[in-house]
Amino acid sequence: MPSRNDLAKIHIAKKALGLTDQVYRDILKARFRKDSAAKLSAGQAFQLLNYFQTLGWKPSRQPQLPGLDVPRDGQSQKVLALWISLHKDKIVRDGSDRALMAFVKRQTGKDHLRWCDATDKSQVIEALKDWRNRL
């Protein structure tokens, strides 16, 4: 299920592209076999937003704070807390959300923390702990 933030972006993109409700629903049906964006998975919502960008939609860029788009489960919050702690201690130079996701990708091969399972998140947590202990 997509986040509220993703659903809002989808509807902003729909409006910005000038898509009628019928055209929008046709896109959902053709690409994902769904009749509503709320029925998409998080990954499908991401794909839909990327598709809208290929149609010419440009999302407005807002400064990202670390953890702004991190899932709310305990392991994800632990990853975020370790990341912020490492940044505050000057161990991590770039404490942004983008840098955290790049680290997650290097550790797990997955583009975002929301697509990681418990094993992947444990791997990231241990890597962050090891990084702190090395210094």
N, C-alpha and C positions, 0 to 999 in steps of 0.2 A: 504494500500500500504506500503510495507516495506521501511525502510529508505535506503539511499545510503550505509550507513555503514553495514546494515544487508545484502544487496545484495552483497556487496564486500566480507563479511564473507562467504556467501553461495558459491560463486564462488571459494574462497580460499579453502574451505573445499572440494568442488568437485574435485579440482585439487590435493589436498593433499591425498585424498582417492583414486585417480586414476580412478575416474568414467568416463566412456565414455559418450559422449553427449546423446546417446540413453538410457543408463542405468539411467542417471540423469533425463531425461525427463520421463522415465517410473516411477521413484520414485515420481516425481511431479504429474503425472497423477493418479497413484494408491492411493497416500495419500491425495491429495487435489483436484483432477480433474481439474488441471491447466496444461498448456503446457509451462509456463514461470514463473520464480520466481518473476518477476516484477508484475505479476497478483495476487500474494498472498497478504493476509492481513498481518498486522504487527504481529498478533498472530500466523498466520500460518508460517511466516518466523521464528519466535522464535521456534515453534515446529519442523520445518525442521532442524534448527541448532542443537537442542537437539537430533534429530534422527541421524544426522551426528556424534554427539559425541558418541552415542551408537554403531556406526559402527567403532569407533576408532579414529576419528578426535579429536585432542586436540588443542583448540584455544590458540594462544600465549597470554599470560597475559601481559597487559600493565597497568601501574598505572592509576587508574581512578581518575579523578578530580571531585569534586562535580559538578553535572549538565552536565556532558559530554554527557549523553544520555537522556536529558530531552526534551520533546516536546517544540516547539517554541511559543505556544499560550500564551496569556497574563497571564492566571491563573497559568499555569505551571511555567512561569518565576517568578511570584510572590512567588510561593512555594519555588523555588530555592533561590530567594533573601532573603526570611525570614530564610531559613535553613542556608545559608552562614552567615547571620547576627548573628544568634543565636550561630553559631560555633565561630565566631570571638569574640563574647562577653563571650565566655567560658561557655555558658549555655548548649550547645551540645558538648559532648566530642569528638565524632567521626563525622566529617563533610563530610565523604565520600559519594559517590553516593549510595553505597550499604546500608549504614546506613539510608539514606533518603528513599530509597525504602522499607526498613524494617518498617520505621515509617509510610509510606503510606499504607503498608499492614495492620498494626495494626489499622489504622484509618478507612480504607475503605474495607479491605478484598481482595483487588486487588493487584496483584504482582508488578505492575509497574504503574507509573504515566500516561503512554501513554494509558492505558486501562481505565482510570478514566474519567467519564463524568464531566460536569460543577458542578453538585451537589457534587460529591465526592471531587473535587478539592477545592470547597468552604469549605467543612468540614475540609480538611487538613489545609487550610489557617487559618481558625478560631482556630483550635487546636494549630497551631504554635503561633498565636497571644496570645492565652490563656497561653501558656507555658511561653512566654516572660513576660506577666503581672503577673504571679504567683510569679516571683522572684523579 
